[in-house]
Amino acid sequence: MKERYSFHFEMKTEDDTAEVMVYSGISGDKLWGDESTPEDFDKELKAAKKKGAEKLNLRINSPGGDVFAAVAMRSMVINAGFRDV
């Protein structure tokens, strides 16, 4: 079975903009292996900041999921320190 990825991270080097895409269900736990979790999301945000991103383009196309995990992810975006989101 082909592994599906919950996140895609891309750093645009020309203008210090990171893009994080969430294209899966949002969950607090990995049940099926293709869910987006707050832990994975936090790793992506930290990787973007470490590479020098000041702006964040966040694209979400999710069928839904765990509201508590989504609220945690929202808090992570707010506290990540990006100049523009």
Buried (B, 14 or more C-beta within 10 A) or exposed (E): EEEEEBBEBEBEEEEBBBBBBBBBBBBBEEEEEBBBBBEBBBEBBEBBBEEEBBBBBBEEEBEEBBEEBBEBBEEBBEEBEBEEE
